């Protein structure tokens, strides 16, 4: 099963996903990223002081970006 990586980036920080997750196909990886972003977005809305902007970049096993979502 292919492995997908979910990297996080803000203006000041970049967090590499070095483990990744095995998922059946790119559509499942994109869906997982979108669900995670929706959960994060909901949590951030409770903290009105938080003005941080994050991007989740999903890459495949050959490091090709297959999806980008923003929080």
Backbone torsions as a table, in degrees:
resi	resn	phi	psi	omega
1	UNK	NA	138.4	-179.3
2	UNK	-66.8	154.6	179.2
3	UNK	-110.5	137.8	179.7
4	UNK	-123.2	146.2	-175.9
5	UNK	-118.4	138.1	-176.5
6	UNK	-115.9	94.2	-177.9
7	UNK	-89.5	143.1	179.7
8	UNK	-113.0	140.9	178.1
9	UNK	-143.2	135.0	169.6
10	UNK	-120.2	-174.9	179.8
11	UNK	-60.1	-35.0	-173.3
12	UNK	-112.1	-9.7	-171.4
13	UNK	-134.2	144.0	172.2
14	UNK	-130.3	125.4	-179.4
15	UNK	-116.7	113.5	179.1
16	UNK	-81.0	134.1	170.5
17	UNK	-88.1	105.0	-176.6
18	UNK	-91.6	-16.0	-179.8
19	UNK	-89.6	-48.0	-176.4
20	UNK	72.9	178.9	-178.5
21	UNK	-138.3	136.1	175.6
22	UNK	-81.4	125.4	178.3
23	UNK	-137.7	154.4	-174.6
24	UNK	-62.6	-34.7	-174.8
25	UNK	-161.7	170.2	-178.9
26	UNK	-59.6	-34.6	-179.9
27	UNK	-61.9	-39.5	177.7
28	UNK	-66.2	-38.1	178.7
29	UNK	-65.6	-43.1	178.7
30	UNK	-63.2	-43.2	178.4
31	UNK	-62.3	-41.3	178.9
32	UNK	-63.2	-41.1	178.5
33	UNK	-65.1	-43.2	-179.9
34	UNK	-64.2	-38.7	177.9
35	UNK	-66.7	-41.6	179.0
36	UNK	-63.1	-42.2	179.1
37	UNK	-63.3	-41.7	179.2
38	UNK	-62.4	-40.6	177.8
39	UNK	-66.2	-44.4	178.4
40	UNK	-62.7	-42.9	-179.8
41	UNK	-59.6	-42.7	178.5
42	UNK	-62.8	-41.3	178.5
43	UNK	-68.3	-36.9	-179.1
44	UNK	-71.3	-26.7	-178.9
45	UNK	-67.7	-21.4	178.1
46	UNK	-76.2	-16.9	-179.5
47	UNK	-113.7	92.5	-175.2
48	UNK	-68.2	-14.2	178.8
49	UNK	-80.0	-16.3	-176.0
50	UNK	-80.4	113.2	178.7
51	UNK	-115.2	23.0	-178.7
52	UNK	-78.2	142.7	179.7
53	UNK	-116.9	123.9	-179.2
54	UNK	-117.8	150.5	173.3
55	UNK	-123.2	136.9	173.0
56	UNK	-108.0	118.8	178.1
57	UNK	-109.7	123.2	179.1
58	UNK	-98.9	127.0	176.9
59	UNK	-121.2	158.4	177.5
60	UNK	-96.5	-169.5	-175.4
61	UNK	-66.0	-21.0	177.8
62	UNK	-101.9	17.3	175.7
63	UNK	67.6	25.4	175.5
64	UNK	-87.9	130.2	178.4
65	UNK	-71.0	124.8	179.7
66	UNK	-110.8	-14.3	-177.9
67	UNK	-164.2	145.3	175.1
68	UNK	-134.6	132.5	177.5
69	UNK	-133.2	147.8	-178.5
70	UNK	-119.5	148.7	178.6
71	UNK	-108.4	NA	NA
